[in-house]
Amino acid sequence: MPQFSTRLLPTGTDYPQEVLDHRLVNIDADWLYRGSRTRLHPSGAHSDFLRPESAHLLLTLAERSR
């Protein structure tokens, strides 16, 4: 099954429908979860949804599923 890849967007940027309109979407979030920024929130992958950018993606997906 083909996979589509895109970047995690900042909270002030809307996700275009064509970016999320695929069966599988790989979200590249390296800019947020790698390097010195991860030291500010050392809670690990299971708590990454606490970051505003992750919540923005999840809420966008929930809204578009209606």
MOPAC internal coordinates of N, CA, C and O (Angstrom, degrees):
PM7 1SCF
backbone

  N    0.0000 0     0.00 0     0.00 0    0    0    0
  C    1.4436 1     0.00 0     0.00 0    1    0    0
  C    1.5345 1   108.72 1     0.00 0    2    1    0
  O    1.2310 1   119.55 1   -50.92 1    3    2    1
  N    1.3216 1   118.47 1   129.08 1    3    2    1
  C    1.4597 1   120.73 1  -179.38 1    5    3    2
  C    1.5343 1   112.00 1   -66.75 1    6    5    3
  O    1.2310 1   121.80 1   -32.75 1    7    6    5
  N    1.2923 1   114.17 1   147.25 1    7    6    5
  C    1.4653 1   121.15 1  -178.96 1    9    7    6
  C    1.5237 1   108.80 1  -119.07 1   10    9    7
  O    1.2310 1   120.52 1   -42.37 1   11   10    9
  N    1.3321 1   116.62 1   137.63 1   11   10    9
  C    1.4548 1   122.29 1   177.37 1   13   11   10
  C    1.5224 1   108.13 1  -103.67 1   14   13   11
  O    1.2310 1   119.84 1   -39.78 1   15   14   13
  N    1.3138 1   117.91 1   140.22 1   15   14   13
  C    1.4632 1   121.76 1   179.94 1   17   15   14
  C    1.5270 1   110.44 1  -119.26 1   18   17   15
  O    1.2310 1   121.27 1   -37.93 1   19   18   17
  N    1.3300 1   115.17 1   142.07 1   19   18   17
  C    1.4492 1   122.44 1   176.13 1   21   19   18
  C    1.5201 1   108.74 1  -150.76 1   22   21   19
  O    1.2310 1   120.42 1    -6.95 1   23   22   21
  N    1.3135 1   116.80 1   173.05 1   23   22   21
  C    1.4668 1   121.45 1  -178.99 1   25   23   22
  C    1.5233 1   110.79 1   -97.85 1   26   25   23
  O    1.2310 1   121.02 1   -30.78 1   27   26   25
  N    1.3303 1   115.65 1   149.22 1   27   26   25
  C    1.4558 1   121.39 1   170.55 1   29   27   26
  C    1.5208 1   107.28 1   -65.32 1   30   29   27
  O    1.2310 1   120.55 1   -48.25 1   31   30   29
  N    1.3122 1   116.56 1   131.75 1   31   30   29
  C    1.4617 1   120.66 1  -176.51 1   33   31   30
  C    1.5258 1   111.76 1   -99.97 1   34   33   31
  O    1.2310 1   120.19 1   -26.65 1   35   34   33
  N    1.3204 1   117.23 1   153.35 1   35   34   33
  C    1.4628 1   120.31 1   174.64 1   37   35   34
  C    1.5316 1   110.21 1   -66.61 1   38   37   35
  O    1.2310 1   120.78 1   -18.33 1   39   38   37
  N    1.3127 1   116.11 1   161.67 1   39   38   37
  C    1.4641 1   120.72 1  -174.68 1   41   39   38
  C    1.5252 1   113.52 1   -62.78 1   42   41   39
  O    1.2310 1   119.33 1   155.70 1   43   42   41
  N    1.2967 1   118.88 1   -24.30 1   43   42   41
  C    1.4552 1   120.99 1  -179.00 1   45   43   42
  C    1.5200 1   114.57 1   -86.01 1   46   45   43
  O    1.2310 1   120.28 1  -177.19 1   47   46   45
  N    1.3281 1   117.08 1     2.81 1   47   46   45
  C    1.4651 1   121.83 1  -177.45 1   49   47   46
  C    1.5196 1   109.71 1  -116.59 1   50   49   47
  O    1.2310 1   120.48 1   -53.31 1   51   50   49
  N    1.3237 1   116.69 1   126.69 1   51   50   49
  C    1.4700 1   121.07 1   178.02 1   53   51   50
  C    1.5289 1   110.50 1   -77.74 1   54   53   51
  O    1.2310 1   121.00 1   -33.96 1   55   54   53
  N    1.3240 1   115.70 1   146.04 1   55   54   53
  C    1.4631 1   120.59 1   174.41 1   57   55   54
  C    1.5296 1   108.39 1   -81.81 1   58   57   55
  O    1.2310 1   120.06 1   -56.00 1   59   58   57
  N    1.3332 1   117.50 1   124.00 1   59   58   57
  C    1.4626 1   119.04 1   175.38 1   61   59   58
  C    1.5320 1   109.73 1   -65.17 1   62   61   59
  O    1.2310 1   120.21 1   -35.84 1   63   62   61
  N    1.3181 1   117.21 1   144.16 1   63   62   61
  C    1.4635 1   121.70 1  -178.82 1   65   63   62
  C    1.5272 1   111.42 1   -55.79 1   66   65   63
  O    1.2310 1   119.84 1   140.51 1   67   66   65
  N    1.3320 1   117.91 1   -39.49 1   67   66   65
  C    1.4699 1   120.21 1  -176.47 1   69   67   66
  C    1.5274 1   112.75 1   -67.64 1   70   69   67
  O    1.2310 1   119.80 1   163.05 1   71   70   69
  N    1.3157 1   118.00 1   -16.95 1   71   70   69
  C    1.4664 1   121.29 1   177.76 1   73   71   70
  C    1.5360 1   110.60 1   -78.00 1   74   73   71
  O    1.2310 1   120.36 1   144.17 1   75   74   73
  N    1.3136 1   116.91 1   -35.83 1   75   74   73
  C    1.4674 1   120.63 1  -175.92 1   77   75   74
  C    1.5258 1   113.25 1   -99.88 1   78   77   75
  O    1.2310 1   119.73 1   176.15 1   79   78   77
  N    1.3078 1   118.12 1    -3.85 1   79   78   77
  C    1.4559 1   122.44 1  -174.53 1   81   79   78
  C    1.5306 1   112.12 1   -88.25 1   82   81   79
  O    1.2310 1   120.96 1  -119.88 1   83   82   81
  N    1.3383 1   115.77 1    60.12 1   83   82   81
  C    1.4684 1   123.22 1   179.64 1   85   83   82
  C    1.5243 1   107.93 1  -141.65 1   86   85   83
  O    1.2310 1   120.76 1   -23.15 1   87   86   85
  N    1.3231 1   116.16 1   156.85 1   87   86   85
  C    1.4758 1   119.37 1   178.53 1   89   87   86
  C    1.5202 1   111.31 1   -66.11 1   90   89   87
  O    1.2310 1   120.05 1   138.47 1   91   90   89
  N    1.3232 1   117.50 1   -41.53 1   91   90   89
  C    1.4593 1   122.77 1   177.77 1   93   91   90
  C    1.5191 1   109.64 1  -124.77 1   94   93   91
  O    1.2310 1   121.00 1   -53.68 1   95   94   93
  N    1.3291 1   115.69 1   126.32 1   95   94   93
  C    1.4612 1   120.81 1   178.63 1   97   95   94
  C    1.5192 1   108.04 1  -127.31 1   98   97   95
  O    1.2310 1   120.85 1   -58.86 1   99   98   97
  N    1.3142 1   115.98 1   121.14 1   99   98   97
  C    1.4549 1   122.30 1   175.80 1  101   99   98
  C    1.5301 1   107.50 1   -92.61 1  102  101   99
  O    1.2310 1   120.36 1   -55.81 1  103  102  101
  N    1.3328 1   116.92 1   124.19 1  103  102  101
  C    1.4570 1   121.55 1  -179.98 1  105  103  102
  C    1.5212 1   109.13 1  -101.49 1  106  105  103
  O    1.2310 1   120.76 1   -63.15 1  107  106  105
  N    1.3222 1   116.15 1   116.85 1  107  106  105
  C    1.4612 1   121.68 1   177.18 1  109  107  106
  C    1.5293 1   108.00 1   -86.20 1  110  109  107
  O    1.2310 1   120.60 1   -68.85 1  111  110  109
  N    1.3267 1   116.46 1   111.15 1  111  110  109
  C    1.4638 1   121.73 1  -177.94 1  113  111  110
  C    1.5246 1   111.51 1  -117.13 1  114  113  111
  O    1.2310 1   120.65 1  -156.38 1  115  114  113
  N    1.3215 1   116.37 1    23.62 1  115  114  113
  C    1.4661 1   119.94 1  -178.53 1  117  115  114
  C    1.5241 1   113.02 1   -56.18 1  118  117  115
  O    1.2310 1   120.14 1   143.84 1  119  118  117
  N    1.3242 1   117.34 1   -36.16 1  119  118  117
  C    1.4619 1   120.25 1  -177.36 1  121  119  118
  C    1.5303 1   111.68 1   -62.06 1  122  121  119
  O    1.2310 1   120.35 1   156.61 1  123  122  121
  N    1.3374 1   116.93 1   -23.39 1  123  122  121
  C    1.4627 1   120.31 1  -177.51 1  125  123  122
  C    1.5240 1   112.60 1  -103.06 1  126  125  123
  O    1.2310 1   119.96 1   142.32 1  127  126  125
  N    1.3220 1   117.67 1   -37.68 1  127  126  125
  C    1.4560 1   120.90 1  -170.43 1  129  127  126
  C    1.5207 1   115.19 1  -102.14 1  130  129  127
  O    1.2310 1   119.79 1  -174.40 1  131  130  129
  N    1.3128 1   118.01 1     5.60 1  131  130  129
  C    1.4634 1   120.52 1   177.38 1  133  131  130
  C    1.5110 1   110.25 1  -118.98 1  134  133  131
  O    1.2310 1   120.86 1   -25.45 1  135  134  133
  N    1.3101 1   115.96 1   154.55 1  135  134  133
  C    1.4599 1   120.43 1   174.81 1  137  135  134
  C    1.5210 1   113.36 1    83.66 1  138  137  135
  O    1.2310 1   120.55 1    26.80 1  139  138  137
  N    1.3090 1   116.54 1  -153.20 1  139  138  137
  C    1.4603 1   121.91 1  -171.69 1  141  139  138
  C    1.5138 1   113.58 1   -67.40 1  142  141  139
  O    1.2310 1   119.59 1   155.42 1  143  142  141
  N    1.3299 1   118.39 1   -24.58 1  143  142  141
  C    1.4669 1   119.52 1  -179.74 1  145  143  142
  C    1.5279 1   112.22 1   -63.87 1  146  145  143
  O    1.2310 1   119.89 1   148.64 1  147  146  145
  N    1.3402 1   117.82 1   -31.36 1  147  146  145
  C    1.4551 1   119.90 1  -178.00 1  149  147  146
  C    1.5193 1   111.71 1   -67.20 1  150  149  147
  O    1.2310 1   120.04 1   157.54 1  151  150  149
  N    1.3104 1   117.52 1   -22.46 1  151  150  149
  C    1.4599 1   120.03 1   178.34 1  153  151  150
  C    1.5284 1   111.68 1   -70.43 1  154  153  151
  O    1.2310 1   120.45 1   157.70 1  155  154  153
  N    1.3185 1   116.74 1   -22.30 1  155  154  153
  C    1.4605 1   120.22 1   178.73 1  157  155  154
  C    1.5207 1   111.79 1   -73.80 1  158  157  155
  O    1.2310 1   120.50 1   150.70 1  159  158  157
  N    1.3360 1   116.65 1   -29.30 1  159  158  157
  C    1.4667 1   122.79 1  -179.32 1  161  159  158
  C    1.5299 1   108.63 1  -130.68 1  162  161  159
  O    1.2310 1   119.52 1  -102.03 1  163  162  161
  N    1.3167 1   118.52 1    77.97 1  163  162  161
  C    1.4658 1   120.76 1  -173.61 1  165  163  162
  C    1.5202 1   114.43 1   -80.52 1  166  165  163
  O    1.2310 1   119.29 1  -157.24 1  167  166  165
  N    1.3239 1   118.95 1    22.76 1  167  166  165
  C    1.4573 1   121.31 1  -173.32 1  169  167  166
  C    1.5199 1   114.15 1   -76.22 1  170  169  167
  O    1.2310 1   119.18 1   164.99 1  171  170  169
  N    1.3197 1   119.17 1   -15.01 1  171  170  169
  C    1.4532 1   121.26 1   174.88 1  173  171  170
  C    1.5120 1   113.79 1    95.83 1  174  173  171
  O    1.2310 1   121.60 1    -3.33 1  175  174  173
  N    1.3168 1   114.55 1   176.67 1  175  174  173
  C    1.4630 1   121.80 1  -172.91 1  177  175  174
  C    1.5201 1   113.31 1   -63.46 1  178  177  175
  O    1.2310 1   119.43 1   148.67 1  179  178  177
  N    1.3046 1   118.69 1   -31.33 1  179  178  177
  C    1.4572 1   120.64 1  -177.34 1  181  179  178
  C    1.5230 1   112.70 1   -73.72 1  182  181  179
  O    1.2310 1   119.75 1   168.54 1  183  182  181
  N    1.2964 1   118.09 1   -11.46 1  183  182  181
  C    1.4637 1   121.47 1   177.42 1  185  183  182
  C    1.5185 1   112.48 1  -113.74 1  186  185  183
  O    1.2310 1   119.91 1  -168.55 1  187  186  185
  N    1.3152 1   117.77 1    11.45 1  187  186  185
  C    1.4595 1   120.46 1  -177.68 1  189  187  186
  C    1.5166 1   112.58 1   -64.40 1  190  189  187
  O    1.2310 1   119.76 1   158.16 1  191  190  189
  N    1.3283 1   118.07 1   -21.84 1  191  190  189
  C    1.4555 1   120.02 1   179.31 1  193  191  190
  C    1.5259 1   111.74 1   -67.47 1  194  193  191
  O    1.2310 1   119.78 1   168.74 1  195  194  193
  N    1.3313 1   118.02 1   -11.26 1  195  194  193
  C    1.4514 1   121.49 1   178.55 1  197  195  194
  C    1.5233 1   112.39 1   -74.54 1  198  197  195
  O    1.2310 1   120.05 1   164.30 1  199  198  197
  N    1.3059 1   117.51 1   -15.70 1  199  198  197
  C    1.4661 1   120.58 1   178.85 1  201  199  198
  C    1.5236 1   109.59 1   -77.48 1  202  201  199
  O    1.2310 1   120.13 1   -37.29 1  203  202  201
  N    1.3253 1   117.37 1   142.71 1  203  202  201
  C    1.4671 1   120.18 1  -177.78 1  205  203  202
  C    1.5256 1   114.02 1   -57.19 1  206  205  203
  O    1.2310 1   119.96 1   143.70 1  207  206  205
  N    1.3201 1   117.69 1   -36.30 1  207  206  205
  C    1.4705 1   120.74 1  -178.66 1  209  207  206
  C    1.5249 1   111.48 1   -67.01 1  210  209  207
  O    1.2310 1   120.26 1   141.45 1  211  210  209
  N    1.3265 1   117.11 1   -38.55 1  211  210  209
  C    1.4672 1   120.49 1   177.35 1  213  211  210
  C    1.5218 1   110.75 1   -69.87 1  214  213  211
  O    1.2310 1   120.62 1   138.84 1  215  214  213
  N    1.3243 1   116.42 1   -41.16 1  215  214  213
  C    1.4654 1   120.13 1   177.18 1  217  215  214
  C    1.5281 1   110.24 1   -62.28 1  218  217  215
  O    1.2310 1   120.35 1   141.11 1  219  218  217
  N    1.3256 1   116.94 1   -38.89 1  219  218  217
  C    1.4652 1   121.91 1   177.92 1  221  219  218
  C    1.5294 1   110.60 1   -58.93 1  222  221  219
  O    1.2310 1   120.44 1   135.17 1  223  222  221
  N    1.3288 1   116.77 1   -44.83 1  223  222  221
  C    1.4660 1   120.67 1   178.20 1  225  223  222
  C    1.5286 1   110.64 1   -64.97 1  226  225  223
  O    1.2310 1   119.81 1   132.72 1  227  226  225
  N    1.3165 1   117.96 1   -47.28 1  227  226  225
  C    1.4635 1   121.01 1  -178.95 1  229  227  226
  C    1.5223 1   112.21 1   -62.42 1  230  229  227
  O    1.2310 1   120.17 1   137.71 1  231  230  229
  N    1.3201 1   117.29 1   -42.29 1  231  230  229
  C    1.4655 1   120.48 1   179.05 1  233  231  230
  C    1.5286 1   111.41 1   -68.31 1  234  233  231
  O    1.2310 1   120.27 1   145.05 1  235  234  233
  N    1.3224 1   117.09 1   -34.95 1  235  234  233
  C    1.4662 1   120.34 1   175.81 1  237  235  234
  C    1.5146 1   109.92 1   -63.76 1  238  237  235
  O    1.2310 1   119.88 1   135.36 1  239  238  237
  N    1.3210 1   117.83 1   -44.64 1  239  238  237
  C    1.4624 1   121.38 1   179.00 1  241  239  238
  C    1.5226 1   111.58 1   -63.44 1  242  241  239
  O    1.2310 1   120.41 1   139.59 1  243  242  241
  N    1.3275 1   116.82 1   -40.41 1  243  242  241
  C    1.4653 1   120.84 1   178.67 1  245  243  242
  C    1.5274 1   110.43 1   -63.66 1  246  245  243
  O    1.2310 1   120.73 1   135.48 1  247  246  245
  N    1.3188 1   116.21 1   -44.52 1  247  246  245
  C    1.4595 1   119.80 1   179.99 1  249  247  246
  C    1.5161 1   112.02 1   -64.08 1  250  249  247
  O    1.2310 1   120.15 1   139.14 1  251  250  249
  N    1.3219 1   117.31 1   -40.86 1  251  250  249
  C    1.4669 1   121.16 1  -178.19 1  253  251  250
  C    1.5229 1   112.48 1   -73.88 1  254  253  251
  O    1.2310 1   119.81 1   164.30 1  255  254  253
  N    1.3233 1   117.98 1   -15.70 1  255  254  253
  C    1.4672 1   120.55 1  -179.69 1  257  255  254
  C    1.5309 1   112.44 1   -80.61 1  258  257  255
  O    1.2310 1   120.43 1   170.29 1  259  258  257
  N    1.3193 1   116.78 1    -9.71 1  259  258  257
  C    1.4739 1   120.39 1  -178.61 1  261  259  258
  C    1.4973 1   112.06 1   -69.82 1  262  261  259
  O    1.2310 1   120.10 1   180.00 1  263  262  261

